[in-house]
Amino acid sequence: MVGNDGRDGADGAKGDKGDQGEKGDKGDTGAAGRDGADGTNGLNGADGKDGNGVAETLINSAGELVIKYTNGDTINLGKVIGNDGRDGIDGTDGAKGEKKKKKVTRAIKATRVIPVPPVVTVQTVRTAGTVLE
């Protein structure tokens, strides 16, 4: 003969924490989201001020660099050409050379004098293919 089941007993004490389980498989990549709506175009900005370019550069007779700008301003950057340096000391005499006889085949006779232009005191500077004085 079998009797009826008895009442459930009271819950037992909490047990110790169990070991961590193995890492699961990587999930599938989700579908790409929809593109957002285009934004409205911004307003055009105000035109900028015109730039200031170099119109001319020159080195004057005092050896100073002068720059003229397209807005009419001129700036003198001061002396850029230094004074001549002192003479160096004399070197030692070289070895004695040998004399060789030269055969003269013909002499050239000067028939006219070619004038040499005077020395210019203002140096010229080339800027973008233009000679500036």
TINU-766251 format. One record per atom (N, C-alpha, C): z, x negated, y negated; residue in one letter; atom name. Coordinates in nm, 4 decimals, decimal comma. Example, Ala and Ser with C-alpha at 12.3 -4.5 7.8 and 13.67 -1.06 7.14 Angstrom:
<rs>
+----------+----------+----------+---------+-------+
!        w !        u !        v ! residuo ! atomo !
+----------+----------+----------+---------+-------+
!   0,7800 !  -1,3190 !   0,5690 !       A !     N !
!   0,7800 !  -1,2300 !   0,4500 !       A !    CA !
!   0,7800 !  -1,3200 !   0,3300 !       A !     C !
!   0,7080 !  -1,2850 !   0,2250 !       S !     N !
!   0,7140 !  -1,3670 !   0,1060 !       S !    CA !
!   0,7870 !  -1,2900 !  -0,0030 !       S !     C !
+----------+----------+----------+---------+-------+
</rs>
This chain:
<rs>
+----------+----------+----------+---------+-------+
!        w !        u !        v ! residuo ! atomo !
+----------+----------+----------+---------+-------+
!   0,0000 !  -0,0792 !   0,1114 !       M !     N !
!   0,0000 !   0,0000 !   0,0000 !       M !    CA !
!   0,0000 !  -0,0884 !  -0,1243 !       M !     C !
!  -0,0724 !  -0,0470 !  -0,2294 !       V !     N !
!  -0,0879 !  -0,1265 !  -0,3510 !       V !    CA !
!  -0,0311 !  -0,0454 !  -0,4651 !       V !     C !
!   0,0433 !  -0,1160 !  -0,5514 !       G !     N !
!   0,1058 !  -0,0466 !  -0,6612 !       G !    CA !
!   0,0211 !  -0,0546 !  -0,7883 !       G !     C !
!   0,0653 !   0,0104 !  -0,8968 !       N !     N !
!  -0,0028 !   0,0087 !  -1,0269 !       N !    CA !
!   0,0179 !  -0,1271 !  -1,0935 !       N !     C !
!  -0,0808 !  -0,1622 !  -1,1806 !       D !     N !
!  -0,0684 !  -0,2887 !  -1,2543 !       D !    CA !
!   0,0502 !  -0,2798 !  -1,3479 !       D !     C !
!   0,1151 !  -0,3939 !  -1,3674 !       G !     N !
!   0,2301 !  -0,3999 !  -1,4572 !       G !    CA !
!   0,1844 !  -0,4194 !  -1,6019 !       G !     C !
!   0,2772 !  -0,4135 !  -1,6953 !       R !     N !
!   0,2500 !  -0,4312 !  -1,8379 !       R !    CA !
!   0,2139 !  -0,5765 !  -1,8655 !       R !     C !
!   0,1336 !  -0,5978 !  -1,9742 !       D !     N !
!   0,0987 !  -0,7350 !  -2,0142 !       D !    CA !
!   0,2226 !  -0,8059 !  -2,0615 !       D !     C !
!   0,2284 !  -0,9343 !  -2,0312 !       G !     N !
!   0,3422 !  -1,0134 !  -2,0758 !       G !    CA !
!   0,3243 !  -1,0580 !  -2,2205 !       G !     C !
!   0,4276 !  -1,1145 !  -2,2813 !       A !     N !
!   0,4243 !  -1,1650 !  -2,4202 !       A !    CA !
!   0,3342 !  -1,2886 !  -2,4274 !       A !     C !
!   0,2705 !  -1,3125 !  -2,5494 !       D !     N !
!   0,1838 !  -1,4300 !  -2,5667 !       D !    CA !
!   0,2643 !  -1,5566 !  -2,5466 !       D !     C !
!   0,1963 !  -1,6577 !  -2,4887 !       G !     N !
!   0,2617 !  -1,7860 !  -2,4676 !       G !    CA !
!   0,2580 !  -1,8728 !  -2,5931 !       G !     C !
!   0,3212 !  -1,9879 !  -2,5908 !       A !     N !
!   0,3256 !  -2,0813 !  -2,7053 !       A !    CA !
!   0,1856 !  -2,1391 !  -2,7285 !       A !     C !
!   0,1571 !  -2,1819 !  -2,8569 !       K !     N !
!   0,0263 !  -2,2362 !  -2,8932 !       K !    CA !
!   0,0067 !  -2,3694 !  -2,8224 !       K !     C !
!  -0,1126 !  -2,3900 !  -2,7652 !       G !     N !
!  -0,1405 !  -2,5124 !  -2,6924 !       G !    CA !
!  -0,1897 !  -2,6259 !  -2,7834 !       G !     C !
!  -0,2046 !  -2,7491 !  -2,7299 !       D !     N !
!  -0,2537 !  -2,8663 !  -2,8066 !       D !    CA !
!  -0,4006 !  -2,8466 !  -2,8430 !       D !     C !
!  -0,4433 !  -2,9205 !  -2,9533 !       K !     N !
!  -0,5827 !  -2,9121 !  -2,9993 !       K !    CA !
!  -0,6727 !  -2,9775 !  -2,8954 !       K !     C !
!  -0,7871 !  -2,9176 !  -2,8707 !       G !     N !
!  -0,8787 !  -2,9708 !  -2,7715 !       G !    CA !
!  -0,9710 !  -3,0794 !  -2,8275 !       G !     C !
!  -1,0445 !  -3,1537 !  -2,7413 !       D !     N !
!  -1,1389 !  -3,2595 !  -2,7820 !       D !    CA !
!  -1,2584 !  -3,1972 !  -2,8521 !       D !     C !
!  -1,3233 !  -3,2806 !  -2,9437 !       Q !     N !
!  -1,4410 !  -3,2324 !  -3,0164 !       Q !    CA !
!  -1,5585 !  -3,2238 !  -2,9208 !       Q !     C !
!  -1,6386 !  -3,1226 !  -2,9371 !       G !     N !
!  -1,7537 !  -3,1030 !  -2,8513 !       G !    CA !
!  -1,8720 !  -3,1887 !  -2,8942 !       G !     C !
!  -1,9790 !  -3,1936 !  -2,8168 !       E !     N !
!  -2,0987 !  -3,2726 !  -2,8464 !       E !    CA !
!  -2,1756 !  -3,2104 !  -2,9623 !       E !     C !
!  -2,2548 !  -3,2973 !  -3,0335 !       K !     N !
!  -2,3342 !  -3,2520 !  -3,1468 !       K !    CA !
!  -2,4468 !  -3,1629 !  -3,0952 !       K !     C !
!  -2,4720 !  -3,0574 !  -3,1697 !       G !     N !
!  -2,5769 !  -2,9645 !  -3,1290 !       G !    CA !
!  -2,7158 !  -3,0136 !  -3,1703 !       G !     C !
!  -2,8209 !  -2,9504 !  -3,1224 !       D !     N !
!  -2,9597 !  -2,9838 !  -3,1561 !       D !    CA !
!  -2,9896 !  -2,9488 !  -3,3008 !       D !     C !
!  -3,0870 !  -3,0235 !  -3,3611 !       K !     N !
!  -3,1264 !  -2,9999 !  -3,5003 !       K !    CA !
!  -3,2017 !  -2,8680 !  -3,5069 !       K !     C !
!  -3,1719 !  -2,7908 !  -3,6093 !       G !     N !
!  -3,2390 !  -2,6624 !  -3,6255 !       G !    CA !
!  -3,3793 !  -2,6788 !  -3,6821 !       G !     C !
!  -3,4605 !  -2,5749 !  -3,6725 !       D !     N !
!  -3,5966 !  -2,5757 !  -3,7242 !       D !    CA !
!  -3,5958 !  -2,5727 !  -3,8767 !       D !     C !
!  -3,7031 !  -2,6306 !  -3,9386 !       T !     N !
!  -3,7181 !  -2,6287 !  -4,0837 !       T !    CA !
!  -3,7500 !  -2,4871 !  -4,1284 !       T !     C !
!  -3,6860 !  -2,4476 !  -4,2357 !       G !     N !
!  -3,7091 !  -2,3127 !  -4,2865 !       G !    CA !
!  -3,8423 !  -2,3039 !  -4,3602 !       G !     C !
!  -3,8875 !  -2,1844 !  -4,3850 !       A !     N !
!  -4,0139 !  -2,1605 !  -4,4553 !       A !    CA !
!  -3,9982 !  -2,1993 !  -4,6025 !       A !     C !
!  -4,1101 !  -2,2471 !  -4,6644 !       A !     N !
!  -4,1082 !  -2,2851 !  -4,8059 !       A !    CA !
!  -4,0891 !  -2,1615 !  -4,8920 !       A !     C !
!  -4,0155 !  -2,1812 !  -5,0016 !       G !     N !
!  -3,9942 !  -2,0704 !  -5,0937 !       G !    CA !
!  -4,1160 !  -2,0482 !  -5,1820 !       G !     C !
!  -4,1212 !  -1,9369 !  -5,2496 !       R !     N !
!  -4,2325 !  -1,9045 !  -5,3383 !       R !    CA !
!  -4,2222 !  -1,9850 !  -5,4666 !       R !     C !
!  -4,3403 !  -2,0144 !  -5,5297 !       D !     N !
!  -4,3426 !  -2,0817 !  -5,6601 !       D !    CA !
!  -4,2894 !  -1,9859 !  -5,7651 !       D !     C !
!  -4,2203 !  -2,0441 !  -5,8638 !       G !     N !
!  -4,1721 !  -1,9635 !  -5,9747 !       G !    CA !
!  -4,2854 !  -1,9344 !  -6,0719 !       G !     C !
!  -4,2634 !  -1,8417 !  -6,1586 !       A !     N !
!  -4,3644 !  -1,8042 !  -6,2586 !       A !    CA !
!  -4,3760 !  -1,9155 !  -6,3626 !       A !     C !
!  -4,4997 !  -1,9357 !  -6,4165 !       D !     N !
!  -4,5210 !  -2,0360 !  -6,5209 !       D !    CA !
!  -4,4470 !  -1,9944 !  -6,6469 !       D !     C !
!  -4,3929 !  -2,0954 !  -6,7175 !       G !     N !
!  -4,3264 !  -2,0692 !  -6,8437 !       G !    CA !
!  -4,4291 !  -2,0561 !  -6,9554 !       G !     C !
!  -4,3856 !  -2,0109 !  -7,0708 !       T !     N !
!  -4,4756 !  -1,9970 !  -7,1849 !       T !    CA !
!  -4,4931 !  -2,1325 !  -7,2522 !       T !     C !
!  -4,6104 !  -2,1525 !  -7,3137 !       N !     N !
!  -4,6378 !  -2,2784 !  -7,3835 !       N !    CA !
!  -4,5516 !  -2,2885 !  -7,5081 !       N !     C !
!  -4,5081 !  -2,4122 !  -7,5385 !       G !     N !
!  -4,4293 !  -2,4345 !  -7,6587 !       G !    CA !
!  -4,5190 !  -2,4389 !  -7,7816 !       G !     C !
!  -4,4577 !  -2,4353 !  -7,8984 !       L !     N !
!  -4,5310 !  -2,4400 !  -8,0244 !       L !    CA !
!  -4,5730 !  -2,5828 !  -8,0539 !       L !     C !
!  -4,6863 !  -2,5968 !  -8,1258 !       N !     N !
!  -4,7314 !  -2,7302 !  -8,1664 !       N !    CA !
!  -4,6356 !  -2,7864 !  -8,2700 !       N !     C !
!  -4,6110 !  -2,9184 !  -8,2613 !       G !     N !
!  -4,5258 !  -2,9847 !  -8,3589 !       G !    CA !
!  -4,6035 !  -3,0162 !  -8,4855 !       G !     C !
!  -4,5313 !  -3,0535 !  -8,5897 !       A !     N !
!  -4,5941 !  -3,0898 !  -8,7167 !       A !    CA !
!  -4,6641 !  -3,2246 !  -8,7021 !       A !     C !
!  -4,7727 !  -3,2452 !  -8,7774 !       D !     N !
!  -4,8440 !  -3,3722 !  -8,7750 !       D !    CA !
!  -4,7524 !  -3,4831 !  -8,8235 !       D !     C !
!  -4,7640 !  -3,6013 !  -8,7622 !       G !     N !
!  -4,6850 !  -3,7168 !  -8,8034 !       G !    CA !
!  -4,7435 !  -3,7820 !  -8,9280 !       G !     C !
!  -4,6640 !  -3,8689 !  -8,9904 !       K !     N !
!  -4,7104 !  -3,9412 !  -9,1090 !       K !    CA !
!  -4,8103 !  -4,0476 !  -9,0668 !       K !     C !
!  -4,9052 !  -4,0787 !  -9,1553 !       D !     N !
!  -5,0018 !  -4,1836 !  -9,1272 !       D !    CA !
!  -4,9292 !  -4,3162 !  -9,1117 !       D !     C !
!  -4,9819 !  -4,4024 !  -9,0264 !       G !     N !
!  -4,9236 !  -4,5335 !  -9,0038 !       G !    CA !
!  -4,9575 !  -4,6300 !  -9,1166 !       G !     C !
!  -4,8969 !  -4,7471 !  -9,1126 !       N !     N !
!  -4,9181 !  -4,8504 !  -9,2134 !       N !    CA !
!  -4,9738 !  -4,9717 !  -9,1411 !       N !     C !
!  -5,0985 !  -5,0100 !  -9,1696 !       G !     N !
!  -5,1619 !  -5,1217 !  -9,1023 !       G !    CA !
!  -5,1713 !  -5,2437 !  -9,1921 !       G !     C !
!  -5,2146 !  -5,3536 !  -9,1325 !       V !     N !
!  -5,2350 !  -5,4775 !  -9,2068 !       V !    CA !
!  -5,3781 !  -5,4780 !  -9,2587 !       V !     C !
!  -5,3929 !  -5,4899 !  -9,3900 !       A !     N !
!  -5,5247 !  -5,4920 !  -9,4524 !       A !    CA !
!  -5,5757 !  -5,6353 !  -9,4676 !       A !     C !
!  -5,4830 !  -5,7299 !  -9,4940 !       E !     N !
!  -5,5251 !  -5,8675 !  -9,5226 !       E !    CA !
!  -5,4076 !  -5,9616 !  -9,5000 !       E !     C !
!  -5,4375 !  -6,0803 !  -9,4478 !       T !     N !
!  -5,3379 !  -6,1868 !  -9,4374 !       T !    CA !
!  -5,3986 !  -6,3131 !  -9,4941 !       T !     C !
!  -5,3163 !  -6,3935 !  -9,5586 !       L !     N !
!  -5,3664 !  -6,5201 !  -9,6121 !       L !    CA !
!  -5,2525 !  -6,6182 !  -9,6285 !       L !     C !
!  -5,2890 !  -6,7457 !  -9,6339 !       I !     N !
!  -5,1947 !  -6,8520 !  -9,6668 !       I !    CA !
!  -5,2373 !  -6,9037 !  -9,8028 !       I !     C !
!  -5,1490 !  -6,8882 !  -9,9021 !       N !     N !
!  -5,1855 !  -6,9256 ! -10,0388 !       N !    CA !
!  -5,1773 !  -7,0772 ! -10,0585 !       N !     C !
!  -5,2062 !  -7,1224 ! -10,1792 !       S !     N !
!  -5,2115 !  -7,2663 ! -10,2072 !       S !    CA !
!  -5,0741 !  -7,3313 ! -10,1965 !       S !     C !
!  -4,9654 !  -7,2539 ! -10,1998 !       A !     N !
!  -4,8303 !  -7,3088 ! -10,1843 !       A !    CA !
!  -4,7889 !  -7,3133 ! -10,0367 !       A !     C !
!  -4,8801 !  -7,2752 !  -9,9464 !       G !     N !
!  -4,8500 !  -7,2776 !  -9,8033 !       G !    CA !
!  -4,7678 !  -7,1581 !  -9,7580 !       G !     C !
!  -4,7690 !  -7,0474 !  -9,8351 !       E !     N !
!  -4,6913 !  -6,9281 !  -9,8022 !       E !    CA !
!  -4,7809 !  -6,8230 !  -9,7352 !       E !     C !
!  -4,7272 !  -6,7570 !  -9,6329 !       L !     N !
!  -4,7999 !  -6,6511 !  -9,5639 !       L !    CA !
!  -4,7800 !  -6,5209 !  -9,6405 !       L !     C !
!  -4,8909 !  -6,4582 !  -9,6815 !       V !     N !
!  -4,8867 !  -6,3336 !  -9,7572 !       V !    CA !
!  -4,9596 !  -6,2269 !  -9,6764 !       V !     C !
!  -4,8938 !  -6,1101 !  -9,6604 !       I !     N !
!  -4,9536 !  -5,9988 !  -9,5858 !       I !    CA !
!  -4,9690 !  -5,8807 !  -9,6803 !       I !     C !
!  -5,0898 !  -5,8231 !  -9,6832 !       K !     N !
!  -5,1165 !  -5,7038 !  -9,7631 !       K !    CA !
!  -5,1385 !  -5,5885 !  -9,6655 !       K !     C !
!  -5,0661 !  -5,4761 !  -9,6898 !       Y !     N !
!  -5,0726 !  -5,3613 !  -9,6012 !       Y !    CA !
!  -5,1685 !  -5,2555 !  -9,6558 !       Y !     C !
!  -5,2084 !  -5,1629 !  -9,5680 !       T !     N !
!  -5,3035 !  -5,0589 !  -9,6073 !       T !    CA !
!  -5,2441 !  -4,9594 !  -9,7055 !       T !     C !
!  -5,1117 !  -4,9525 !  -9,7162 !       N !     N !
!  -5,0502 !  -4,8610 !  -9,8134 !       N !    CA !
!  -5,0352 !  -4,9269 !  -9,9510 !       N !     C !
!  -5,0861 !  -5,0505 !  -9,9669 !       G !     N !
!  -5,0802 !  -5,1188 ! -10,0955 !       G !    CA !
!  -4,9649 !  -5,2164 ! -10,1088 !       G !     C !
!  -4,8661 !  -5,2119 ! -10,0202 !       D !     N !
!  -4,7543 !  -5,3057 ! -10,0268 !       D !    CA !
!  -4,8013 !  -5,4464 !  -9,9914 !       D !     C !
!  -4,7388 !  -5,5457 ! -10,0531 !       T !     N !
!  -4,7653 !  -5,6862 ! -10,0231 !       T !    CA !
!  -4,6315 !  -5,7538 !  -9,9992 !       T !     C !
!  -4,6268 !  -5,8402 !  -9,8991 !       I !     N !
!  -4,5038 !  -5,9130 !  -9,8693 !       I !    CA !
!  -4,5374 !  -6,0605 !  -9,8542 !       I !     C !
!  -4,4548 !  -6,1452 !  -9,9137 !       N !     N !
!  -4,4696 !  -6,2900 !  -9,9025 !       N !    CA !
!  -4,3630 !  -6,3370 !  -9,8040 !       N !     C !
!  -4,4061 !  -6,3902 !  -9,6892 !       L !     N !
!  -4,3128 !  -6,4317 !  -9,5847 !       L !    CA !
!  -4,2627 !  -6,5745 !  -9,6038 !       L !     C !
!  -4,3011 !  -6,6369 !  -9,7123 !       G !     N !
!  -4,2507 !  -6,7715 !  -9,7410 !       G !    CA !
!  -4,3393 !  -6,8800 !  -9,6822 !       G !     C !
!  -4,2924 !  -6,9999 !  -9,6999 !       K !     N !
!  -4,3700 !  -7,1177 !  -9,6603 !       K !    CA !
!  -4,3812 !  -7,1259 !  -9,5087 !       K !     C !
!  -4,5051 !  -7,1372 !  -9,4608 !       V !     N !
!  -4,5296 !  -7,1484 !  -9,3166 !       V !    CA !
!  -4,5982 !  -7,2793 !  -9,2811 !       V !     C !
!  -4,6355 !  -7,3557 !  -9,3840 !       I !     N !
!  -4,6979 !  -7,4864 !  -9,3606 !       I !    CA !
!  -4,5998 !  -7,5923 !  -9,4101 !       I !     C !
!  -4,5579 !  -7,6791 !  -9,3211 !       G !     N !
!  -4,4595 !  -7,7815 !  -9,3565 !       G !    CA !
!  -4,5224 !  -7,8984 !  -9,4300 !       G !     C !
!  -4,4359 !  -7,9806 !  -9,4874 !       N !     N !
!  -4,4817 !  -8,1023 !  -9,5539 !       N !    CA !
!  -4,5259 !  -8,2030 !  -9,4494 !       N !     C !
!  -4,6085 !  -8,2983 !  -9,4925 !       D !     N !
!  -4,6517 !  -8,4042 !  -9,4021 !       D !    CA !
!  -4,5305 !  -8,4854 !  -9,3584 !       D !     C !
!  -4,5298 !  -8,5252 !  -9,2350 !       G !     N !
!  -4,4201 !  -8,6070 !  -9,1834 !       G !    CA !
!  -4,4314 !  -8,7519 !  -9,2293 !       G !     C !
!  -4,3259 !  -8,8288 !  -9,2063 !       R !     N !
!  -4,3270 !  -8,9709 !  -9,2428 !       R !    CA !
!  -4,4204 !  -9,0471 !  -9,1493 !       R !     C !
!  -4,4708 !  -9,1592 !  -9,1972 !       D !     N !
!  -4,5551 !  -9,2441 !  -9,1144 !       D !    CA !
!  -4,4725 !  -9,3011 !  -9,0002 !       D !     C !
!  -4,5331 !  -9,3131 !  -8,8866 !       G !     N !
!  -4,4647 !  -9,3720 !  -8,7717 !       G !    CA !
!  -4,4623 !  -9,5234 !  -8,7805 !       G !     C !
!  -4,3862 !  -9,5855 !  -8,6912 !       I !     N !
!  -4,3801 !  -9,7324 !  -8,6901 !       I !    CA !
!  -4,5068 !  -9,7876 !  -8,6280 !       I !     C !
!  -4,5402 !  -9,9106 !  -8,6657 !       D !     N !
!  -4,6602 !  -9,9742 !  -8,6125 !       D !    CA !
!  -4,6455 !  -9,9980 !  -8,4629 !       D !     C !
!  -4,7541 !  -9,9808 !  -8,3923 !       G !     N !
!  -4,7547 ! -10,0072 !  -8,2489 !       G !    CA !
!  -4,7721 ! -10,1555 !  -8,2211 !       G !     C !
!  -4,7595 ! -10,1947 !  -8,0952 !       T !     N !
!  -4,7775 ! -10,3340 !  -8,0565 !       T !    CA !
!  -4,9257 ! -10,3656 !  -8,0494 !       T !     C !
!  -4,9581 ! -10,4933 !  -8,0684 !       D !     N !
!  -5,0976 ! -10,5368 !  -8,0622 !       D !    CA !
!  -5,1520 ! -10,5174 !  -7,9210 !       D !     C !
!  -5,2777 ! -10,4793 !  -7,9133 !       G !     N !
!  -5,3428 ! -10,4630 !  -7,7842 !       G !    CA !
!  -5,3918 ! -10,5965 !  -7,7283 !       G !     C !
!  -5,4383 ! -10,5925 !  -7,6046 !       A !     N !
!  -5,4911 ! -10,7135 !  -7,5414 !       A !    CA !
!  -5,6208 ! -10,7548 !  -7,6097 !       A !     C !
!  -5,6506 ! -10,8833 !  -7,6055 !       K !     N !
!  -5,7713 ! -10,9361 !  -7,6679 !       K !    CA !
!  -5,8932 ! -10,8908 !  -7,5881 !       K !     C !
!  -5,9928 ! -10,8403 !  -7,6602 !       G !     N !
!  -6,1137 ! -10,7933 !  -7,5955 !       G !    CA !
!  -6,2153 ! -10,9049 !  -7,5762 !       G !     C !
!  -6,3206 ! -10,8725 !  -7,5021 !       E !     N !
!  -6,4275 ! -10,9694 !  -7,4779 !       E !    CA !
!  -6,5437 ! -10,9373 !  -7,5684 !       E !     C !
!  -6,6111 ! -11,0415 !  -7,6137 !       K !     N !
!  -6,7298 ! -11,0227 !  -7,6967 !       K !    CA !
!  -6,8501 ! -11,0055 !  -7,6066 !       K !     C !
!  -6,9330 ! -10,9083 !  -7,6392 !       K !     N !
!  -7,0578 ! -10,8882 !  -7,5664 !       K !    CA !
!  -7,1696 ! -10,8864 !  -7,6678 !       K !     C !
!  -7,2810 ! -10,9403 !  -7,6288 !       K !     N !
!  -7,3965 ! -10,9395 !  -7,7176 !       K !    CA !
!  -7,4627 ! -10,8035 !  -7,7107 !       K !     C !
!  -7,4933 ! -10,7508 !  -7,8279 !       K !     N !
!  -7,5604 ! -10,6216 !  -7,8350 !       K !    CA !
!  -7,7041 ! -10,6452 !  -7,8770 !       K !     C !
!  -7,7927 ! -10,5748 !  -7,8128 !       K !     N !
!  -7,9329 ! -10,5851 !  -7,8471 !       K !    CA !
!  -7,9666 ! -10,4708 !  -7,9429 !       K !     C !
!  -8,0122 ! -10,5062 !  -8,0632 !       V !     N !
!  -8,0493 ! -10,4069 !  -8,1625 !       V !    CA !
!  -8,1986 ! -10,3819 !  -8,1479 !       V !     C !
!  -8,2336 ! -10,2565 !  -8,1251 !       T !     N !
!  -8,3749 ! -10,2254 !  -8,1055 !       T !    CA !
!  -8,4425 ! -10,1855 !  -8,2360 !       T !     C !
!  -8,3700 ! -10,1163 !  -8,3253 !       R !     N !
!  -8,4268 ! -10,0838 !  -8,4560 !       R !    CA !
!  -8,3141 ! -10,0461 !  -8,5513 !       R !     C !
!  -8,3368 ! -10,0674 !  -8,6747 !       A !     N !
!  -8,2376 ! -10,0349 !  -8,7768 !       A !    CA !
!  -8,2737 !  -9,9021 !  -8,8403 !       A !     C !
!  -8,1713 !  -9,8296 !  -8,8856 !       I !     N !
!  -8,1937 !  -9,7017 !  -8,9526 !       I !    CA !
!  -8,1697 !  -9,7237 !  -9,1010 !       I !     C !
!  -8,2657 !  -9,6797 !  -9,1803 !       K !     N !
!  -8,2574 !  -9,6966 !  -9,3237 !       K !    CA !
!  -8,2233 !  -9,5617 !  -9,3868 !       K !     C !
!  -8,1166 !  -9,5613 !  -9,4716 !       A !     N !
!  -8,0783 !  -9,4392 !  -9,5403 !       A !    CA !
!  -8,1751 !  -9,4137 !  -9,6541 !       A !     C !
!  -8,2283 !  -9,2925 !  -9,6600 !       T !     N !
!  -8,3266 !  -9,2629 !  -9,7632 !       T !    CA !
!  -8,2756 !  -9,1655 !  -9,8675 !       T !     C !
!  -8,1640 !  -9,0909 !  -9,8381 !       R !     N !
!  -8,1123 !  -8,9996 !  -9,9378 !       R !    CA !
!  -7,9621 !  -8,9796 !  -9,9172 !       R !     C !
!  -7,8943 !  -8,9361 ! -10,0218 !       V !     N !
!  -7,7508 !  -8,9112 ! -10,0177 !       V !    CA !
!  -7,7297 !  -8,7600 ! -10,0106 !       V !     C !
!  -7,6450 !  -8,7154 !  -9,9168 !       I !     N !
!  -7,6162 !  -8,5729 !  -9,9017 !       I !    CA !
!  -7,4817 !  -8,5462 !  -9,9686 !       I !     C !
!  -7,4786 !  -8,4561 ! -10,0702 !       P !     N !
!  -7,3508 !  -8,4283 ! -10,1385 !       P !    CA !
!  -7,2538 !  -8,3545 ! -10,0466 !       P !     C !
!  -7,1248 !  -8,3833 ! -10,0606 !       V !     N !
!  -7,0192 !  -8,3198 !  -9,9825 !       V !    CA !
!  -6,9504 !  -8,2162 ! -10,0728 !       V !     C !
!  -6,9319 !  -8,0925 ! -10,0251 !       P !     N !
!  -6,8674 !  -7,9912 ! -10,1106 !       P !    CA !
!  -6,7223 !  -8,0297 ! -10,1408 !       P !     C !
!  -6,6683 !  -7,9820 ! -10,2549 !       P !     N !
!  -6,5298 !  -8,0152 ! -10,2900 !       P !    CA !
!  -6,4313 !  -7,9494 ! -10,1935 !       P !     C !
!  -6,3104 !  -8,0035 ! -10,1837 !       V !     N !
!  -6,2058 !  -7,9516 ! -10,0967 !       V !    CA !
!  -6,1476 !  -7,8250 ! -10,1604 !       V !     C !
!  -6,1314 !  -7,7209 ! -10,0794 !       V !     N !
!  -6,0753 !  -7,5949 ! -10,1271 !       V !    CA !
!  -5,9242 !  -7,6005 ! -10,1068 !       V !     C !
!  -5,8474 !  -7,5629 ! -10,2088 !       T !     N !
!  -5,7012 !  -7,5714 ! -10,1984 !       T !    CA !
!  -5,6403 !  -7,4505 ! -10,1295 !       T !     C !
!  -5,7063 !  -7,3343 ! -10,1303 !       V !     N !
!  -5,6549 !  -7,2155 ! -10,0618 !       V !    CA !
!  -5,7117 !  -7,2150 !  -9,9201 !       V !     C !
!  -5,6259 !  -7,2071 !  -9,8215 !       Q !     N !
!  -5,6714 !  -7,2054 !  -9,6832 !       Q !    CA !
!  -5,7151 !  -7,0642 !  -9,6475 !       Q !     C !
!  -5,8160 !  -7,0545 !  -9,5634 !       T !     N !
!  -5,8635 !  -6,9224 !  -9,5234 !       T !    CA !
!  -5,8091 !  -6,8890 !  -9,3856 !       T !     C !
!  -5,7892 !  -6,7590 !  -9,3610 !       V !     N !
!  -5,7386 !  -6,7088 !  -9,2339 !       V !    CA !
!  -5,8370 !  -6,6019 !  -9,1862 !       V !     C !
!  -5,8724 !  -6,6040 !  -9,0597 !       R !     N !
!  -5,9617 !  -6,5011 !  -9,0049 !       R !    CA !
!  -5,8769 !  -6,3919 !  -8,9427 !       R !     C !
!  -5,8984 !  -6,2685 !  -8,9871 !       T !     N !
!  -5,8278 !  -6,1528 !  -8,9312 !       T !    CA !
!  -5,9327 !  -6,0510 !  -8,8924 !       T !     C !
!  -5,9366 !  -6,0205 !  -8,7645 !       A !     N !
!  -6,0301 !  -5,9192 !  -8,7106 !       A !    CA !
!  -6,1713 !  -5,9473 !  -8,7566 !       A !     C !
!  -6,2130 !  -6,0754 !  -8,7555 !       G !     N !
!  -6,3501 !  -6,1121 !  -8,7862 !       G !    CA !
!  -6,3800 !  -6,1202 !  -8,9351 !       G !     C !
!  -6,2851 !  -6,0984 !  -9,0229 !       T !     N !
!  -6,3086 !  -6,1022 !  -9,1674 !       T !    CA !
!  -6,2388 !  -6,2264 !  -9,2240 !       T !     C !
!  -6,3111 !  -6,3025 !  -9,3058 !       V !     N !
!  -6,2506 !  -6,4213 !  -9,3668 !       V !    CA !
!  -6,1746 !  -6,3775 !  -9,4906 !       V !     C !
!  -6,0474 !  -6,4143 !  -9,4953 !       L !     N !
!  -5,9621 !  -6,3778 !  -9,6078 !       L !    CA !
!  -5,9239 !  -6,5044 !  -9,6847 !       L !     C !
!  -5,9219 !  -6,4974 !  -9,8157 !       E !     N !
!  -5,8816 !  -6,6127 !  -9,8953 !       E !    CA !
!  -5,7672 !  -6,5774 !  -9,9855 !       E !     C !
+----------+----------+----------+---------+-------+
</rs>
